[in-house]
Amino acid sequence: MLSERLLDKEAAIANWSFALYNPRADMVASQRKVGDLDESRRKIVIIVAVAAALIIGVLFYLLLRASGSGTVQPSLAGAIRPGSPEFEQSRTRIVLDDPEADEARRALGDIVMSLHTTVRNFTGRTINGLEIRAAVVDHQGKAVKERTAIVVPTKQVELEHNKTMFVQVMLEGLSEKDDRANIKMEVSAFRFK
């Protein structure tokens, strides 16, 4: 019995002296604690990163959907518009070539279409204001997406008699599900010098 107690005391002293003279013995225990802290910090960082990615994704989605609606169409001040006798006479002399379109898919998932044509002025007068309506229409002829753009004086100061100009209008926010049967570009208003 005495020998057992002595052995226990000697073992305790040996362990104590080993820990006292061997700093690595203490480090093993502290490394376990540090390792546990690193692992919990890593989990927190991953959770925060996933939450931030989800929030950013939702914001991009909302911005994409909001960009297509609520835009104010520009209006050419002091322009001759449909319904006026002068509009019908002169509109036939402002000739637009058949429009063409290019489309591209954006990273956010929507489709952007670029409608372009050439405008020819055969009115005998200089145009200092020109408003063009561009639209993508479905099989029933209803506009899927449309936009009005002021091209003179925005893109070019004026369009003289017997001159031409290239016109391009961008339509954004289209989706693959949209019925895009045809494209249209037409003169919606103009103003003479």
C-alpha positions as CSV (number, residue, x, y, z in Angstrom):
1,M,0.0,0.0,0.0
2,L,2.8,2.3,0.9
3,S,4.5,1.4,-2.3
4,E,1.4,2.2,-4.3
5,R,1.1,5.7,-2.6
6,L,4.7,6.3,-3.3
7,L,4.3,5.3,-6.9
8,D,1.3,7.6,-7.2
9,K,3.3,10.5,-5.6
10,E,6.3,9.8,-7.8
11,A,4.0,9.7,-10.9
12,A,2.4,13.0,-9.9
13,I,5.8,14.6,-9.3
14,A,7.1,13.3,-12.6
15,N,4.0,14.7,-14.4
16,W,4.4,18.0,-12.6
17,S,8.1,18.3,-13.3
18,F,7.6,17.2,-16.9
19,A,5.0,20.0,-17.3
20,L,7.3,22.4,-15.5
21,Y,10.3,21.7,-17.7
22,N,8.5,20.9,-20.9
23,P,6.5,24.0,-22.1
24,R,5.1,22.0,-25.0
25,A,2.9,20.0,-22.6
26,D,1.0,23.2,-21.7
27,M,0.9,24.4,-25.4
28,V,-0.9,21.3,-26.5
29,A,-3.9,22.2,-24.2
30,S,-3.8,25.8,-25.3
31,Q,-3.6,24.9,-28.9
32,R,-6.7,22.9,-28.6
33,K,-8.5,26.0,-27.2
34,V,-7.1,28.1,-30.0
35,G,-8.1,25.5,-32.6
36,D,-11.6,25.5,-31.2
37,L,-11.7,29.3,-31.4
38,D,-10.4,29.3,-35.0
39,E,-13.0,26.8,-36.0
40,S,-15.8,28.8,-34.4
41,R,-14.5,32.0,-36.0
42,R,-14.4,30.3,-39.4
43,K,-18.0,29.2,-39.0
44,I,-19.0,32.8,-38.2
45,V,-17.1,34.2,-41.2
46,I,-18.7,31.7,-43.5
47,I,-22.2,32.5,-42.2
48,V,-21.7,36.2,-42.6
49,A,-20.3,35.8,-46.1
50,V,-23.2,33.7,-47.2
51,A,-25.7,36.2,-45.7
52,A,-23.9,39.1,-47.4
53,A,-24.0,37.3,-50.8
54,L,-27.7,36.6,-50.4
55,I,-28.4,40.2,-49.6
56,I,-26.3,41.5,-52.5
57,G,-28.1,39.0,-54.8
58,V,-31.5,40.2,-53.7
59,L,-30.5,43.8,-54.2
60,F,-29.2,43.2,-57.8
61,Y,-32.5,41.3,-58.6
62,L,-34.6,44.2,-57.2
63,L,-32.5,46.8,-59.1
64,L,-32.9,44.8,-62.3
65,R,-36.6,44.6,-62.0
66,A,-37.0,48.2,-60.9
67,S,-34.9,49.6,-63.8
68,G,-37.4,48.5,-66.5
69,S,-40.4,50.3,-64.9
70,G,-41.1,53.8,-63.8
71,T,-39.0,55.5,-66.4
72,V,-40.2,58.8,-67.7
73,Q,-40.3,59.0,-71.5
74,P,-38.8,62.2,-72.9
75,S,-40.9,64.6,-74.8
76,L,-39.8,67.1,-77.5
77,A,-41.0,70.6,-76.6
78,G,-42.8,72.6,-79.2
79,A,-42.9,69.7,-81.6
80,I,-45.4,68.8,-84.3
81,R,-47.2,65.6,-83.1
82,P,-49.7,63.1,-84.6
83,G,-53.2,64.6,-85.2
84,S,-51.8,67.8,-86.7
85,P,-52.3,68.2,-90.5
86,E,-48.6,69.3,-90.8
87,F,-47.5,66.1,-89.1
88,E,-49.2,63.8,-91.6
89,Q,-47.8,65.8,-94.6
90,S,-44.2,66.0,-93.4
91,R,-44.0,62.6,-91.8
92,T,-44.1,60.9,-95.2
93,R,-41.1,62.9,-96.1
94,I,-39.1,61.9,-93.1
95,V,-38.2,58.4,-94.2
96,L,-36.9,55.6,-91.9
97,D,-35.2,52.6,-93.4
98,D,-36.4,49.2,-92.2
99,P,-35.1,48.8,-88.7
100,E,-32.7,46.2,-87.6
101,A,-32.0,44.8,-84.1
102,D,-29.2,43.3,-82.2
103,E,-29.7,41.5,-78.9
104,A,-27.5,40.6,-76.0
105,R,-28.0,38.8,-72.8
106,R,-26.7,40.6,-69.7
107,A,-25.1,39.0,-66.7
108,L,-28.2,39.8,-64.6
109,G,-30.3,37.6,-66.8
110,D,-32.3,40.1,-68.9
111,I,-32.0,40.8,-72.6
112,V,-31.1,44.1,-74.1
113,M,-32.1,44.9,-77.7
114,S,-30.5,47.6,-79.8
115,L,-32.9,48.8,-82.6
116,H,-31.3,50.9,-85.3
117,T,-32.2,52.5,-88.6
118,T,-31.2,55.4,-90.9
119,V,-33.4,58.5,-91.0
120,R,-33.6,60.5,-94.3
121,N,-34.9,64.0,-94.4
122,F,-36.8,64.8,-97.7
123,T,-39.0,67.6,-96.3
124,G,-37.2,70.5,-97.9
125,R,-36.6,72.0,-94.4
126,T,-34.0,71.5,-91.7
127,I,-35.1,69.4,-88.7
128,N,-33.9,70.7,-85.4
129,G,-35.9,68.3,-83.2
130,L,-36.8,64.7,-83.9
131,E,-38.4,62.1,-81.6
132,I,-38.3,58.4,-82.5
133,R,-40.4,55.6,-81.0
134,A,-38.9,52.2,-81.0
135,A,-40.8,49.1,-79.9
136,V,-40.6,45.3,-79.8
137,V,-44.0,43.9,-80.6
138,D,-45.7,40.6,-80.1
139,H,-47.7,38.6,-82.7
140,Q,-50.8,40.7,-82.1
141,G,-48.9,43.9,-82.8
142,K,-48.9,45.0,-79.1
143,A,-45.8,46.6,-77.7
144,V,-43.8,44.2,-75.4
145,K,-41.3,46.9,-74.7
146,E,-41.1,50.4,-76.1
147,R,-39.1,53.6,-75.7
148,T,-39.2,57.1,-77.1
149,A,-35.9,58.8,-77.7
150,I,-35.1,62.3,-78.8
151,V,-32.4,62.0,-81.4
152,V,-32.2,65.6,-82.7
153,P,-30.8,67.7,-81.0
154,T,-29.5,65.0,-78.6
155,K,-27.4,62.9,-80.9
156,Q,-27.0,65.5,-83.7
157,V,-27.7,69.2,-83.6
158,E,-29.9,69.2,-86.7
159,L,-30.8,67.2,-89.8
160,E,-30.6,69.2,-92.9
161,H,-32.6,68.6,-96.1
162,N,-31.5,65.6,-98.2
163,K,-29.2,64.4,-95.3
164,T,-29.3,61.2,-93.3
165,M,-28.4,60.1,-89.8
166,F,-28.0,56.8,-88.0
167,V,-30.4,56.3,-85.1
168,Q,-30.0,53.7,-82.3
169,V,-32.4,53.1,-79.5
170,M,-31.7,50.6,-76.6
171,L,-34.5,48.5,-75.1
172,E,-33.6,46.9,-71.8
173,G,-35.3,44.5,-69.4
174,L,-36.6,41.9,-71.9
175,S,-36.9,38.3,-70.9
176,E,-36.7,35.0,-72.8
177,K,-40.4,34.5,-72.1
178,D,-41.4,37.7,-73.9
179,D,-43.2,37.2,-77.3
180,R,-40.8,39.2,-79.5
181,A,-42.3,38.8,-82.9
182,N,-41.2,42.0,-84.6
183,I,-39.6,45.4,-84.2
184,K,-40.9,48.9,-85.1
185,M,-39.4,52.3,-85.3
186,E,-41.4,55.4,-86.2
187,V,-41.3,59.2,-86.1
188,S,-43.4,60.3,-83.1
189,A,-42.7,64.1,-83.3
190,F,-40.5,66.6,-85.1
191,R,-39.7,70.3,-85.1
192,F,-38.4,72.5,-88.0
193,K,-35.8,75.2,-87.8
